[in-house]
Amino acid sequence: MLSRSLLLLIFLSILYSCNNKSLKKETVILQEKKADSIKKYILKINEKLTPKSKIFMQDWGEYQRFSKFLNENKIYTPEESLLNAEELAKLAQELKDSIRIEELQTPSVKIRLNVIHNEALRIEDMSEISIITEEEIHKEYIKIYEAFSALNSKINNNLNQKELNEQLKDFIDEIVTNDSLKSKTIIEKRPLKLPANKLNIPK
């Protein structure tokens, strides 16, 4: 009788263990399906800095932090984007207020920085709205990435122009220097002509 009860207890324990494992497995599968069902968006920075521009920009810390944020959050869910909205707005403000390169102190660059900041503030406002669609959030994030691409394009153009101006200046300086040397050489080689009355030539 005792052995029969013991066998029954062992059987029930095995059955419970199997059911428990099965339940855990089903829970994991459901969680994975739920995770897969969450819609994720992918964003892209279309215009990136040229290698030469990267060298100029490496000491602009606010730019580097903003760029890093966009790269790290280019794959996101709408919930994540709203949770990060305050940080994005803060980084955009710091970026706008900290132009550290003389060649970028231009109205065209400042306009692009203002656009980035304004779009970031809109996303921050969205995080406080109870009824907002995923598509509206995504469209606003697209504007942020497009504005940052436009900023990169302008940075590349400005720094390329700076390089061209320097090359042109060097070219002009070289021409002026060469012309000066040629003029000096011609003057030195030209025979001295004195008036006839100074040479005591008989008339």
RODREN-361631 format. One line per field, with one value per residue (C-alpha): x, y, z; residue in one letter; residue number from 1. Coordinates in steps of 0.5 Angstrom, whole numbers. Each point is the difference from the previous one (the first is absolute). Example, Ala and Ser with C-alpha at 12.3 -4.5 7.8 and 13.67 -1.06 7.14 Angstrom:
residues 2
X	(25,2);
Y	(-9,7);
Z	(16,-2);
residuo	(A,S);
num	(1,2);
end
This chain:
residues 203
X	(0,6,3,-6,-1,8,-1,-6,3,6,-4,-4,7,2,-6,0,7,-2,-6,4,6,-6,-3,7,1,-7,2,6,-3,-5,5,4,-6,-2,7,0,-7,2,2,7,2,6,3,6,5,1,5,6,7,5,7,3,-6,0,7,-3,-6,4,1,-8,-2,-7,-1,3,-5,-6,3,1,-7,-3,5,-2,-8,0,-4,-6,-7,-5,0,8,0,-5,4,7,-4,3,7,-1,-2,5,6,-3,0,7,2,-4,4,7,3,7,3,1,-2,-7,-1,-5,-8,-1,3,-3,-7,1,2,-7,-4,3,-1,-7,-2,3,-5,-6,2,1,-7,-3,3,-5,-6,-5,-3,6,1,6,0,0,6,4,-1,3,6,1,0,6,4,-1,2,6,2,-1,4,6,-1,1,6,3,-1,3,6,1,-1,5,5,-1,1,7,2,-2,4,6,0,-1,6,4,-2,2,6,3,-2,4,6,-1,0,6,4,-2,2,6,2,-2,6,0,-1,2,-2,5,3,2,4,5,-2,3,-6);
Y	(0,5,-2,1,7,2,-2,4,6,0,-1,6,4,-2,2,7,1,-1,4,6,-1,0,7,3,-1,2,7,1,-2,5,6,-1,0,7,2,-1,3,7,4,3,6,1,6,3,5,1,6,-2,4,-1,-2,7,3,-6,3,7,-2,-5,5,3,-5,2,-2,-6,-2,2,-4,-6,0,0,-6,-4,2,-1,-7,2,-2,6,-1,1,6,4,-3,3,7,4,-2,1,7,2,-3,4,7,-2,-1,7,4,-3,2,-1,0,7,-2,-2,6,2,1,-6,-5,4,-1,-7,-1,4,-5,-6,3,2,-7,-3,5,-3,-7,2,3,-6,-4,3,-1,-5,-2,0,-5,-4,3,7,-2,-3,6,5,-5,0,8,-1,-4,4,6,-3,-2,7,2,-5,2,8,-2,-4,6,5,-3,-2,7,2,-5,3,7,-2,-4,7,4,-4,0,7,1,-4,4,6,-2,-3,7,4,-5,1,7,1,-4,4,6,-3,-2,6,5,6,6,7,6,2,6,-4,-4,5,-2,5,4);
Z	(0,2,-7,-4,4,-2,-7,-1,4,-5,-6,2,1,-7,-3,4,-2,-8,1,3,-5,-6,3,1,-8,-2,4,-3,-7,1,3,-7,-4,4,-1,-8,0,2,-6,0,-5,-3,-2,-4,0,-8,0,4,2,-5,3,0,3,5,2,1,4,5,5,0,6,-1,-7,2,5,-4,-6,5,2,-7,-2,7,-1,-7,1,5,2,1,8,0,-4,4,6,-3,-2,6,-1,-8,2,5,-5,-6,5,1,-7,-2,5,-1,-7,1,-7,-3,-7,3,3,-6,-1,-4,5,6,-4,0,7,2,-4,3,7,-2,-2,6,4,-4,2,7,0,-3,6,4,-5,2,-7,-5,-5,-2,-7,3,4,-6,-4,5,1,-8,0,6,-4,-7,4,3,-7,-3,6,-2,-8,2,5,-6,-5,5,1,-7,-2,6,-3,-7,2,4,-7,-4,5,0,-8,0,5,-5,-6,3,3,-7,-3,5,-1,-8,1,4,-4,-6,3,2,-7,-3,-3,3,-5,2,-4,-6,3,6,-4,-3,-7,-5,-4);
residuo	(M,L,S,R,S,L,L,L,L,I,F,L,S,I,L,Y,S,C,N,N,K,S,L,K,K,E,T,V,I,L,Q,E,K,K,A,D,S,I,K,K,Y,I,L,K,I,N,E,K,L,T,P,K,S,K,I,F,M,Q,D,W,G,E,Y,Q,R,F,S,K,F,L,N,E,N,K,I,Y,T,P,E,E,S,L,L,N,A,E,E,L,A,K,L,A,Q,E,L,K,D,S,I,R,I,E,E,L,Q,T,P,S,V,K,I,R,L,N,V,I,H,N,E,A,L,R,I,E,D,M,S,E,I,S,I,I,T,E,E,E,I,H,K,E,Y,I,K,I,Y,E,A,F,S,A,L,N,S,K,I,N,N,N,L,N,Q,K,E,L,N,E,Q,L,K,D,F,I,D,E,I,V,T,N,D,S,L,K,S,K,T,I,I,E,K,R,P,L,K,L,P,A,N,K,L,N,I,P,K);
num	(1,2,3,4,5,6,7,8,9,10,11,12,13,14,15,16,17,18,19,20,21,22,23,24,25,26,27,28,29,30,31,32,33,34,35,36,37,38,39,40,41,42,43,44,45,46,47,48,49,50,51,52,53,54,55,56,57,58,59,60,61,62,63,64,65,66,67,68,69,70,71,72,73,74,75,76,77,78,79,80,81,82,83,84,85,86,87,88,89,90,91,92,93,94,95,96,97,98,99,100,101,102,103,104,105,106,107,108,109,110,111,112,113,114,115,116,117,118,119,120,121,122,123,124,125,126,127,128,129,130,131,132,133,134,135,136,137,138,139,140,141,142,143,144,145,146,147,148,149,150,151,152,153,154,155,156,157,158,159,160,161,162,163,164,165,166,167,168,169,170,171,172,173,174,175,176,177,178,179,180,181,182,183,184,185,186,187,188,189,190,191,192,193,194,195,196,197,198,199,200,201,202,203);
end
